[in-house]
Amino acid sequence: MGRTRKGRAISGWLVVDKPAGMTSTAVVNKVRWALEAQKAGHAGTLDPDATGVLAVALGEATKTVPYITDALKCYRFMVRLGLSTRTDDASGEVIATSEARPTDAEIEAALAAFRGEIQQVPPQFSAVKVEGERAYDLARDGERLDLAARPLWVESLEILSRPDADHVELEMVCGKGGYVRSIARDLGEALGCHGHVAWLRRTWSGPFEAEDGISVATIDELARSEALLAHVLPLAKGLADLPELPATPEGAARLRCGNPGMVIASDVEFGEEAWASFQGQPVAVGIYKSGELHPSRVFNL
């Protein structure tokens, strides 16, 4: 007989506006405690010093996390020119300096190489695994790692402001797996002046926006109350990028058992990924084939 999970069976999303100085894991743990939730996880790590959208999935919503981690995300960040650090952000030791300062036109020209499909080497201090160990653990021990470049789709990368010669504020929309710290580091190298991230904020991630997020202070204030539960968004919010297909009563019953079930399709194409609903609740995600959804994930709501 399996162990019964402690806590409440809550399914949905709580969008947190993460503060600087807190890890993503610590935010998830606080949300789980505050809601007394059985299960929680986040859809995309933010560095401890970063702020902004951290979408916390609860219960059955954890099955939809890949759709958020794979979605486009938007970051606003300030690059400090003239300095490189060990961590590629403001928390690290300065390891190189330069008196050179590029013009706005030179920065704009250099940004072109960072748009579209690029190859990006992760920071030395990152969660990338090297022979079973995290890169940041090895880097803390003084090792210099030869990390492999990874592909990244950069939808856009634009200058927002140039407060002074030492700083440039940028906005980037990118796909899964992007390191903003690597962008700042590599841009500084391309400009011949070094660079690192002074501050970083994720303004949106898939369907979730920072302006709709709840603060950690509010989570503490409303902890263990129904008022906090009112901030939880429906599980279906995490499926916003997929088409919805209403299931027939018989189809819903079959889908809940993990079998192909009949759905009512409109303009969904054969072989397209979609999700089925019944009486307003998500039932399953899967592939649409000839009037049926073939499930890959089933929701127990």
Backbone hydrogen bonds, N-H to C=O, Kabsch-Sander energy under -0.5 kcal/mol:
donor,donor_aa,acceptor,acceptor_aa,energy
8,R,36,E,-4.3
10,I,8,R,-1.8
12,G,58,L,-1.7
13,W,233,L,-2.2
14,L,56,V,-2.5
15,V,13,W,-0.5
16,V,14,L,-0.6
16,V,54,L,-2.3
17,D,214,I,-2.3
18,K,16,V,-1.2
18,K,52,G,-2.8
21,G,48,P,-2.0
22,M,19,P,-0.8
22,M,48,P,-1.3
24,S,46,L,-0.6
27,V,23,T,-1.6
28,V,24,S,-2.2
29,N,25,T,-2.4
30,K,26,A,-2.0
31,V,27,V,-2.5
32,R,28,V,-2.7
33,W,29,N,-2.2
34,A,30,K,-3.1
35,L,31,V,-2.2
36,E,32,R,-0.7
36,E,33,W,-0.6
37,A,32,R,-1.8
38,Q,8,R,-2.4
41,G,57,A,-2.0
43,A,55,A,-2.0
44,G,42,H,-0.7
50,A,47,D,-1.4
51,T,200,L,-2.1
52,G,18,K,-1.6
53,V,202,R,-2.5
54,L,16,V,-2.2
56,V,14,L,-2.4
56,V,54,L,-0.6
57,A,41,G,-3.5
57,A,55,A,-0.6
58,L,12,G,-3.0
59,G,39,K,-2.2
61,A,58,L,-2.1
62,T,59,G,-1.8
63,K,60,E,-1.6
64,T,61,A,-2.0
65,V,62,T,-0.9
67,Y,64,T,-1.3
68,I,64,T,-0.7
68,I,65,V,-1.4
69,T,65,V,-2.5
70,D,66,P,-1.9
71,A,68,I,-0.7
73,K,174,C,-2.3
74,C,204,W,-2.7
75,Y,172,M,-3.0
76,R,201,R,-3.1
77,F,170,L,-2.4
78,M,199,W,-2.1
79,V,77,F,-0.5
79,V,168,V,-2.8
80,R,78,M,-0.6
80,R,196,H,-3.2
81,L,79,V,-0.7
81,L,166,D,-3.3
82,G,193,C,-0.6
82,G,194,H,-1.7
83,L,80,R,-0.6
84,S,96,A,-2.6
86,R,93,E,-2.1
88,D,85,T,-0.6
90,A,197,V,-1.1
92,G,89,D,-1.3
95,I,84,S,-2.8
96,A,84,S,-1.2
98,S,82,G,-1.8
107,I,103,T,-2.1
108,E,104,D,-2.7
109,A,105,A,-2.2
110,A,106,E,-2.0
111,L,107,I,-1.9
112,A,108,E,-0.6
112,A,109,A,-0.7
113,A,110,A,-1.3
114,F,111,L,-2.0
115,R,112,A,-1.2
116,G,154,V,-2.9
118,I,116,G,-0.7
118,I,152,L,-2.9
120,Q,150,R,-3.2
126,S,124,Q,-1.3
130,V,133,E,-3.8
133,E,130,V,-1.6
135,A,128,V,-2.7
136,Y,126,S,-1.9
137,D,134,R,-0.6
138,L,134,R,-1.7
139,A,135,A,-2.9
140,R,136,Y,-1.9
141,D,137,D,-1.0
142,G,139,A,-1.8
143,E,138,L,-2.0
145,L,143,E,-0.6
147,L,145,L,-1.0
150,R,120,Q,-2.7
152,L,118,I,-2.4
154,V,116,G,-2.7
154,V,152,L,-0.6
155,E,153,W,-0.7
155,E,173,V,-1.6
156,S,173,V,-1.7
158,E,171,E,-2.5
160,L,169,E,-3.3
161,S,169,E,-1.3
164,D,167,H,-0.7
167,H,164,D,-1.1
168,V,79,V,-1.6
169,E,161,S,-2.7
170,L,77,F,-3.1
171,E,158,E,-2.3
172,M,75,Y,-2.8
173,V,156,S,-2.2
174,C,73,K,-2.2
174,C,172,M,-0.5
175,G,153,W,-2.5
178,G,175,G,-0.8
180,V,178,G,-0.6
183,I,179,Y,-1.5
184,A,180,V,-2.3
185,R,181,R,-2.4
186,D,182,S,-3.0
187,L,183,I,-2.6
188,G,184,A,-2.1
189,E,185,R,-1.9
190,A,186,D,-2.6
191,L,187,L,-1.9
192,G,188,G,-0.5
192,G,189,E,-0.9
193,C,188,G,-2.4
194,H,188,G,-1.5
196,H,80,R,-1.5
197,V,88,D,-2.1
198,A,78,M,-3.5
198,A,196,H,-0.5
199,W,78,M,-0.8
201,R,76,R,-2.8
202,R,51,T,-2.5
203,T,74,C,-1.6
203,T,201,R,-0.8
204,W,74,C,-1.1
205,S,208,F,-2.8
206,G,72,L,-2.6
208,F,205,S,-2.2
210,A,203,T,-3.0
212,D,209,E,-1.4
213,G,210,A,-1.9
214,I,15,V,-2.8
219,I,215,S,-1.9
220,D,216,V,-2.3
221,E,217,A,-2.1
222,L,218,T,-2.6
223,A,219,I,-0.7
223,A,220,D,-0.6
224,R,34,A,-3.1
225,S,222,L,-1.3
228,L,222,L,-0.6
228,L,225,S,-0.6
229,L,225,S,-1.2
230,A,226,E,-1.3
231,H,228,L,-1.8
232,V,229,L,-1.5
233,L,13,W,-3.8
237,K,234,P,-1.7
238,G,235,L,-1.8
239,L,236,A,-1.8
240,A,237,K,-1.2
242,L,239,L,-2.2
245,L,275,W,-2.9
247,A,277,S,-3.3
248,T,262,M,-1.9
252,A,248,T,-3.1
253,A,249,P,-1.8
254,R,250,E,-2.1
255,L,251,G,-2.7
256,R,252,A,-2.2
257,C,253,A,-0.6
257,C,254,R,-0.9
258,G,255,L,-2.1
259,N,254,R,-2.5
261,G,293,L,-1.8
263,V,291,G,-2.3
264,I,246,P,-3.1
265,A,263,V,-0.8
271,G,288,Y,-3.5
272,E,269,E,-2.1
274,A,286,G,-2.5
275,W,243,P,-2.4
276,A,284,A,-2.8
277,S,245,L,-1.8
278,F,281,Q,-2.4
281,Q,278,F,-1.5
283,V,276,A,-3.4
284,A,276,A,-1.1
285,V,297,R,-2.6
286,G,274,A,-2.6
287,I,294,H,-2.2
288,Y,272,E,-2.7
289,K,292,E,-3.2
292,E,289,K,-1.6
293,L,261,G,-2.7
294,H,287,I,-3.0
294,H,292,E,-0.5
296,S,285,V,-3.6
297,R,285,V,-2.0
299,F,283,V,-2.7
301,L,299,F,-1.0
